[in-house]
Amino acid sequence: MMKKWHLKDIILVTLVGIVCGLIFWIMNPIYTAVTAILTPVGLAPFAGAILLGFWTLGGMLALLVIKLPGSGILAELLGAAVEMLLGGIWGASTLISGVIQGFGSELGFAVMGYRKYNWLGVVLSSITTTVITFGYSLIRQDYAGFSSGLIIALFLVSLVSVFIFSGVLSVAIAKLLERTHLMD
């Protein structure tokens, strides 16, 4: 049986969303710098792939901490709203990305019926987040014009980024929060 939303859960998902929104916003100039570094060597598309995991952190973290269906989408949407309101470089389209990234995070845990929030869930969520987010980028950023090899390389770099920065980092943060007993 799945637990129900309580005020504490709403407050937690809001806090995760706000903190992650600040991280998303901080990543904007880092993304611009990485793009500037990679552009002269023809690798600009890899900037987004390398840093993608930072923008998907909110969904995975919310799901690991709150353990409720919908918390990943809500945290990513709130984070995207904070990033947008702070003047994020993608404007209102950030909200669409937030929902898509949150949905990807949810999908991995949904496959397991939202019952297991362990490494298997993190791996599945990393895969589904990457597939969903990359699929959106494939269309939005017209990756179809790239060679097959470049598309595969971008996908693999995105997958590693999501697993490390969204998966491993979220697990570490969730464990730290458990040890502090803040969640009690």
LUMFIMI-931183 format. One record per residue (C-alpha): x, y, z. Coordinates in steps of 0.2 Angstrom, whole numbers, plus 5000, padded with zeros to 4 digits. Layout:
<pts>
XYZ;...
</pts>
This chain:
<pts>
500050005000;500750174995;500750315008;499750465006;500350645004;500450745020;500950925024;502750875028;502850795011;502250945002;503451055012;504950935008;504550924990;504451114989;506151134998;506951004987;506251104972;506851274978;508551214982;508751114966;508051264956;509451364963;510651234958;509851234940;510051424939;511951414945;512251284931;511651404918;513351504917;514351344919;513351274904;513751434894;515651414899;515751234895;514851264878;516151404874;517551284878;516851144867;516251254852;517951284844;518251094843;516551054837;515850974852;514651104858;513150984859;514150884873;513951034885;512150984889;512550804889;513950824901;512950924913;511250844911;511250754927;511250924937;509650974929;508850804933;509350804951;507750864958;506650724953;507750584958;508150674975;506350704979;505850524975;507250454986;506850575001;504950585000;504550414992;502950464984;502250454966;502250624959;503650704970;504950684956;503850784943;503350914956;505150944962;505750964944;504351074940;504651184955;506451184952;506151234934;505051374940;506351444952;507651434938;506551524926;506051664939;507851694943;508151724924;508751554918;509351564900;507951454893;506551554899;504751474901;505351324891;506151274907;504451224914;504251094900;505951024902;505651014921;504050914918;504850794906;506350774917;505250734932;504250614922;505850524917;506350514935;504650444940;504550314927;506050214934;505250204951;503550174943;504150014934;504449944952;502750004958;503550144969;503950004981;505850004980;506950154982;508650064981;510050054968;508949964956;507750104956;509050234954;509850134939;508150114931;507650294935;509350354927;508950254912;507150314910;507650494914;509050494900;507950404887;506450524890;507550684891;508650634877;507150594866;506450774870;508150844865;508250744850;506650834844;506851004851;508651024847;508550934830;509850804834;509150704819;510350804809;511850734818;512750574813;512250414821;513850404830;513650574837;511950534843;512450374852;513950464860;512850604866;511650484873;512950384882;513750544890;512050594895;511750424903;513350434913;512950614918;511250574924;511850424934;513250514943;512550684946;510650634948;510850454954;512350444964;512350614971;510450604976;510850434985;512250524995;511150674999;509650565004;510850455016;511550615023;509750675027;509350505035;510850515046;510350695052;508650625057;507950785048;506650675040;505950605056;
</pts>
